């Protein structure tokens, strides 16, 4: 794996990130890359990272909205949509925290990202106020988008392999079954 050192290498990888190509591998390269932070390069890289951040935040919210629209009111589907959005927001925060950026640039990117997530969460909470049952509001509060930077919360669910001592139990019910003729 080669790590970026020049403006050209950085811009190519940032363009890949903007397009959503090989996201994890691209971000790993960027996290390990170096760059001489000179005046001309700094302005161009900062502008490019801002464009990538803006585009990816917009894509995240669009994907989130599509998933919510497809949820058909299912609480489980809504939670999955929220978790997917948190994972995407967490990924973008990693990009904002690249060590190659000077502290003030990094802080600025982190602030832009955090404000966008806060606005999205507030919008969700405001739209949930129309739900008379209050369940949607509770669901959105308990599964807040603001938990994107908690690694335990934001990581994608892992498929668990059954262990030898935990065999799945057959479905049983204590309810009485009634058959009609």
C-alpha positions as CSV (number, residue, x, y, z in Angstrom):
1,X,0.0,0.0,0.0
2,X,1.4,3.4,-1.0
3,X,0.7,6.4,1.1
4,X,0.2,9.9,-0.4
5,X,3.0,12.4,-0.1
6,X,2.3,14.9,-2.9
7,X,-0.6,17.1,-3.7
8,X,-1.5,15.0,-6.8
9,X,-1.6,11.8,-4.7
10,X,-3.7,13.5,-2.1
11,X,-6.1,15.0,-4.6
12,X,-6.5,11.6,-6.4
13,X,-7.4,9.8,-3.1
14,X,-9.7,12.6,-2.0
15,X,-11.5,12.4,-5.3
16,X,-11.9,8.6,-4.8
17,X,-13.3,9.3,-1.4
18,X,-15.7,11.9,-2.8
19,X,-16.9,9.3,-5.3
20,X,-17.2,6.6,-2.5
21,X,-14.6,4.3,-4.1
22,X,-12.8,1.9,-1.8
23,X,-13.7,4.1,1.2
24,X,-12.0,2.2,4.0
25,X,-8.7,1.5,2.1
26,X,-8.6,5.1,0.8
27,X,-9.1,6.6,4.3
28,X,-6.4,4.3,5.7
29,X,-4.0,5.6,3.0
30,X,-4.9,9.2,3.9
31,X,-4.5,8.5,7.6
32,X,-0.9,7.2,7.0
33,X,0.0,9.8,4.4
34,X,2.2,12.9,4.8
35,X,2.1,16.3,3.1
36,X,4.3,19.3,3.2
37,X,1.8,22.0,4.4
38,X,2.9,25.0,2.3
39,X,0.7,28.0,1.6
40,X,-0.5,27.0,-1.9
41,X,-0.9,23.3,-1.1
42,X,-2.7,24.1,2.1
43,X,-5.3,26.2,0.5
44,X,-6.0,23.7,-2.3
45,X,-6.1,20.7,0.0
46,X,-8.3,22.5,2.5
47,X,-10.7,23.5,-0.3
48,X,-10.7,19.9,-1.7
49,X,-11.3,18.3,1.7
50,X,-14.2,20.7,2.4
51,X,-15.7,19.8,-1.0
52,X,-15.4,16.1,-0.2
53,X,-16.8,16.6,3.3
54,X,-19.8,18.6,2.0
55,X,-20.5,16.1,-0.7
56,X,-20.3,13.1,1.6
57,X,-22.4,14.7,4.2
58,X,-25.1,15.4,1.6
59,X,-24.8,11.8,0.3
60,X,-25.1,10.4,3.9
61,X,-28.3,12.4,4.5
62,X,-29.7,11.4,1.1
63,X,-29.1,7.7,1.8
64,X,-30.5,8.1,5.3
65,X,-33.7,9.7,3.9
66,X,-34.1,6.9,1.3
67,X,-33.7,4.2,4.0
68,X,-36.3,6.0,6.2
69,X,-38.7,6.3,3.3
70,X,-38.3,2.5,2.7
71,X,-38.8,1.7,6.4
72,X,-42.6,1.9,6.0
73,X,-42.8,2.9,9.7
74,X,-41.0,-0.3,10.9
75,X,-39.1,0.6,14.1
76,X,-36.4,-2.0,13.3
77,X,-35.8,-0.5,9.9
78,X,-35.7,3.0,11.3
79,X,-33.0,2.0,13.8
80,X,-31.0,0.3,11.1
81,X,-31.2,3.5,9.0
82,X,-30.0,5.5,12.0
83,X,-27.2,3.1,12.7
84,X,-26.1,3.2,9.0
85,X,-26.1,7.0,9.1
86,X,-24.1,7.0,12.3
87,X,-21.5,4.7,10.8
88,X,-21.2,7.0,7.7
89,X,-20.9,10.1,10.0
90,X,-18.2,8.3,12.0
91,X,-16.3,7.6,8.9
92,X,-16.4,11.2,7.8
93,X,-15.3,12.3,11.3
94,X,-12.2,10.2,10.8
95,X,-11.5,12.1,7.6
96,X,-11.9,15.4,9.5
97,X,-9.3,14.2,12.1
98,X,-6.5,13.4,9.7
99,X,-3.2,14.2,11.5
100,X,-1.7,15.8,8.4
101,X,-4.0,18.9,8.9
102,X,-2.9,21.6,11.3
103,X,-4.9,21.8,14.5
104,X,-7.0,24.8,13.4
105,X,-8.0,23.2,10.1
106,X,-8.8,19.9,11.8
107,X,-10.9,21.8,14.4
108,X,-12.7,23.6,11.7
109,X,-13.6,20.4,9.8
110,X,-14.7,18.7,13.0
111,X,-16.9,21.7,13.9
112,X,-18.5,21.7,10.4
113,X,-19.2,18.0,10.6
114,X,-20.5,18.1,14.2
115,X,-22.9,21.0,13.4
116,X,-24.2,19.2,10.3
117,X,-25.0,16.1,12.4
118,X,-26.6,18.2,15.2
119,X,-28.8,19.9,12.7
120,X,-29.8,16.6,11.2
121,X,-30.6,15.2,14.6
122,X,-32.7,18.2,15.5
123,X,-34.6,18.0,12.2
124,X,-35.3,14.3,13.0
125,X,-36.6,15.2,16.5
126,X,-38.7,18.1,15.2
127,X,-40.3,15.9,12.5
128,X,-41.0,13.2,15.2
129,X,-43.1,15.6,17.2
130,X,-45.9,15.0,14.8
131,X,-46.1,11.4,15.9
132,X,-49.0,11.3,18.5
133,X,-47.9,8.1,20.1
134,X,-44.5,9.5,21.0
135,X,-42.8,6.2,20.0
136,X,-40.9,7.7,17.1
137,X,-39.6,10.6,19.2
138,X,-38.3,8.1,21.9
139,X,-36.8,5.9,19.2
140,X,-34.9,8.8,17.6
141,X,-33.7,10.1,21.0
142,X,-32.6,6.7,22.2
143,X,-30.7,6.0,18.9
144,X,-29.3,9.5,18.4
145,X,-27.2,10.3,15.4
146,X,-24.9,12.2,17.8
147,X,-23.4,8.9,18.9
148,X,-21.5,8.6,15.6
149,X,-18.1,9.0,17.4
150,X,-18.7,6.2,19.9
151,X,-16.9,3.3,18.4
152,X,-19.1,0.7,20.1
153,X,-22.3,2.4,18.8
154,X,-21.1,3.4,15.3
155,X,-19.5,0.2,14.2
156,X,-21.5,-2.0,11.8
157,X,-23.1,-5.1,13.3
158,X,-21.0,-8.2,13.2
159,X,-22.4,-11.5,12.2
160,X,-22.0,-13.8,15.3
161,X,-21.1,-17.4,14.9
162,X,-22.9,-19.8,17.1
163,X,-20.8,-21.2,19.9
164,X,-21.0,-24.9,20.9
165,X,-22.6,-24.1,24.3
166,X,-25.3,-21.8,22.9
167,X,-27.5,-23.7,20.6
168,X,-30.6,-21.9,19.2
169,X,-33.8,-22.8,21.0
170,X,-36.8,-23.7,19.0
171,X,-39.6,-21.1,19.0
172,X,-42.1,-21.9,21.7
173,X,-45.1,-20.0,22.9
174,X,-47.3,-20.3,25.9
175,X,-50.3,-18.9,24.1
176,X,-53.1,-21.2,23.4
177,X,-53.6,-22.1,19.7
178,X,-57.2,-22.2,18.5
179,X,-58.1,-23.7,15.2
180,X,-61.4,-22.8,13.5
181,X,-63.2,-25.3,11.2
